[in-house]
Amino acid sequence: MINEIYNSLVARSDEEKKIVLPRFFKTGKGQYGEGDKFLGVTVPNVREVAKKFKAVGIEDIETLLHSEWHEMRLCALIILVENSKKSVSKETFDFYLSQTKYINNWDLVDLSAPAIVGKYLLDRNRDILYTMAESDLLWDNRIAMVATLTFIRNNDLDDTYNLSLKMMSHKHDLMHKAIGWMLREAGKRDEERLYNFVMEYKSQMPRTMLRYAIEKFDEEIRKQLLIK
């Protein structure tokens, strides 16, 4: 089955994407995606393959996740998300959290964290997110933050702000972007709360985080908030 999935992906590969994607996902030495390898398959084409093979078992999904190829890992996560549309089982949730070192680029996190972690925790205790926020693994940190998108969509904003504060001093630009993004989304639900939060903490917020967070405000308000 794994070989079939691999061959299906290869059949949809694009030579130009093989060159472009490694640059886009920062796979050079010392970059966050160092060593990642790409077959050159677009996301829509990976989705096509994932839907074709969504009946595979958890053992095959784990094998896919452990692949050296980015699109194989992406395919595994799309299958998990597809199979969790109605509800996320505890088995899926636990499996996902046991595999976070393989969910090792921002696109893999962003596609799956809200649909699996956020959805599972929607009506449950969320302490695990605060534990993940303290992890030394960047991808644990991003999963914790981006998972709150599901809460935001349900008008539940507290964890987004609490985790933003907890990780505000994070050193990595990928987290500055993720936190700013989630704050921006929270602001769509309650603009006044975001404004007040930014006014209080803008002097502590990395510039990228701040710019992402205030992106939807009117231009004059953005100018005011950018003055530290």
C-alpha positions in Angstrom: 0.0 0.0 0.0 2.8 2.4 0.9 4.4 1.8 -2.5 1.1 2.4 -4.2 0.7 5.8 -2.5 4.3 6.7 -3.3 3.8 5.8 -7.0 0.6 7.7 -7.1 2.3 10.8 -5.8 5.3 10.5 -8.1 2.9 10.2 -11.0 1.6 13.7 -10.1 5.0 15.3 -9.5 6.2 18.4 -11.3 9.8 19.1 -12.1 9.6 22.8 -11.4 8.0 22.1 -8.0 10.9 19.9 -7.1 13.1 22.9 -7.3 10.7 25.5 -5.9 9.3 23.7 -2.9 12.6 23.0 -1.0 13.4 26.7 -1.3 9.9 27.8 -0.2 10.0 25.5 2.9 13.5 26.5 3.9 15.3 23.1 3.6 18.8 24.6 3.6 21.5 24.0 6.3 20.5 25.6 9.5 17.0 26.5 8.3 13.8 25.2 10.0 13.1 22.6 7.2 16.7 21.4 6.9 17.0 18.1 5.1 13.4 17.8 4.1 12.9 16.3 0.6 10.1 17.0 -1.9 8.7 14.9 -4.7 7.3 18.0 -6.3 3.5 17.4 -5.8 1.0 20.2 -5.2 -1.4 20.1 -2.2 -4.5 19.6 -4.4 -2.8 16.5 -6.0 -1.7 15.2 -2.6 -5.3 15.6 -1.4 -6.4 13.6 -4.4 -4.1 10.7 -3.5 -5.1 10.9 0.2 -8.8 10.6 -0.6 -8.1 7.6 -2.8 -6.2 5.8 0.0 -8.1 7.2 3.0 -9.1 3.7 4.1 -5.5 2.7 5.1 -4.9 1.6 8.6 -3.0 3.5 11.3 0.1 1.4 10.8 0.3 2.6 7.2 -0.4 6.2 8.3 2.5 6.0 10.7 4.8 4.6 8.0 3.8 7.6 5.8 4.5 10.0 8.6 8.0 8.6 9.0 8.8 9.0 5.3 11.7 11.2 4.2 9.3 12.7 1.6 7.3 15.8 2.7 4.3 14.9 0.5 4.1 11.4 2.0 3.9 13.0 5.5 1.4 15.5 4.2 -0.7 12.7 2.7 -0.7 10.9 6.1 -2.0 14.0 7.8 -4.7 14.7 5.2 -5.9 11.1 5.6 -6.1 11.6 9.4 -8.0 14.9 8.9 -10.4 13.4 6.4 -11.2 10.5 8.7 -11.8 12.8 11.6 -14.3 15.1 10.0 -17.2 13.8 12.0 -15.3 13.5 15.3 -11.7 13.0 16.5 -11.2 9.8 18.4 -9.0 9.6 21.5 -6.8 7.1 19.6 -6.3 9.6 16.7 -5.6 12.4 19.1 -3.0 10.4 21.1 -1.4 9.0 18.0 -1.1 12.5 16.5 0.6 13.9 19.7 3.0 10.9 19.7 4.2 11.8 16.2 4.8 15.6 16.4 8.5 15.4 15.5 7.4 14.1 12.1 4.8 16.9 11.7 7.8 19.0 11.0 6.9 22.0 8.8 4.5 24.8 9.2 2.2 23.6 6.4 1.9 20.1 8.0 1.0 21.7 11.4 -1.4 24.3 10.0 -3.4 21.7 7.9 -3.8 19.3 10.8 -3.6 21.0 14.3 -7.0 22.7 14.2 -8.8 19.8 12.7 -7.3 17.2 15.1 -6.0 18.8 18.3 -8.2 21.8 18.4 -11.3 19.8 17.5 -10.6 17.1 20.1 -10.0 19.6 22.8 -13.0 21.8 22.0 -15.0 20.5 24.9 -12.1 19.1 27.0 -9.4 20.2 29.4 -6.6 22.0 27.4 -3.7 21.7 29.8 -1.8 19.7 27.2 -1.5 22.8 25.0 0.4 24.7 27.8 2.7 21.7 28.2 3.4 21.7 24.5 4.0 25.4 24.6 6.9 24.7 26.9 8.4 22.0 24.7 11.8 22.3 23.1 10.3 21.2 19.8 9.2 24.1 17.6 6.5 22.0 16.1 4.9 21.3 19.5 4.8 25.0 20.1 3.2 25.8 16.8 0.7 23.0 17.1 -0.4 24.3 20.5 -0.9 27.8 19.1 -2.5 27.0 15.8 -4.9 24.4 17.4 -6.7 27.4 19.0 -8.0 28.3 15.6 -10.8 25.8 16.2 -11.6 27.5 19.6 -11.6 30.9 17.9 -14.1 29.7 15.3 -16.4 28.8 18.2 -16.0 32.2 19.9 -13.7 30.8 22.6 -10.7 33.2 22.7 -9.1 32.8 26.1 -6.6 30.1 25.3 -5.4 32.1 22.2 -4.5 35.1 24.4 -3.1 33.0 27.2 -0.8 31.0 24.9 0.2 34.2 23.0 1.4 35.6 26.3 3.1 32.4 27.3 5.1 32.2 24.0 5.4 35.9 23.2 9.2 35.8 23.8 9.7 32.8 21.5 12.8 33.2 19.5 11.6 31.7 16.2 10.0 33.7 13.4 7.6 30.9 12.6 6.1 31.3 16.1 5.9 35.1 15.7 3.9 34.5 12.6 1.7 31.8 14.1 0.9 33.9 17.2 0.2 37.0 15.2 -2.0 35.0 12.9 -4.1 33.6 15.7 -4.4 37.0 17.4 -5.6 38.4 14.1 -8.2 35.7 13.8 -9.3 36.3 17.4 -9.6 40.0 16.5 -12.2 39.2 13.9 -14.4 37.9 16.7 -13.7 40.6 19.2 -11.8 43.6 17.7 -11.9 45.6 21.0 -10.2 42.8 22.9 -7.4 42.5 20.4 -6.9 46.2 20.4 -6.6 46.4 24.1 -4.3 43.4 24.2 -2.0 44.9 21.6 -2.0 48.3 23.3 -0.9 46.5 26.5 1.8 44.3 25.1 3.0 45.9 21.8 6.3 46.9 23.4 7.0 43.2 24.1 5.7 41.8 20.8 8.2 41.0 18.0 7.6 43.2 15.0 6.4 40.3 12.8 3.9 39.2 15.4 2.6 42.7 15.8 2.2 43.3 12.1 0.3 40.0 11.6 -1.9 40.7 14.6 -3.1 44.1 13.5 -3.3 43.4 9.8 -7.1 43.8 9.7 -7.3 47.1 11.6 -7.9 50.3 9.7 -4.7 52.0 8.4 -4.8 54.8 11.0 -5.2 52.4 13.9 -2.3 50.2 12.5 -0.1 53.2 12.4 -0.9 54.0 16.0 -0.3 50.5 17.2 3.0 50.2 15.3 4.4 53.0 17.5 6.1 51.3 20.4 
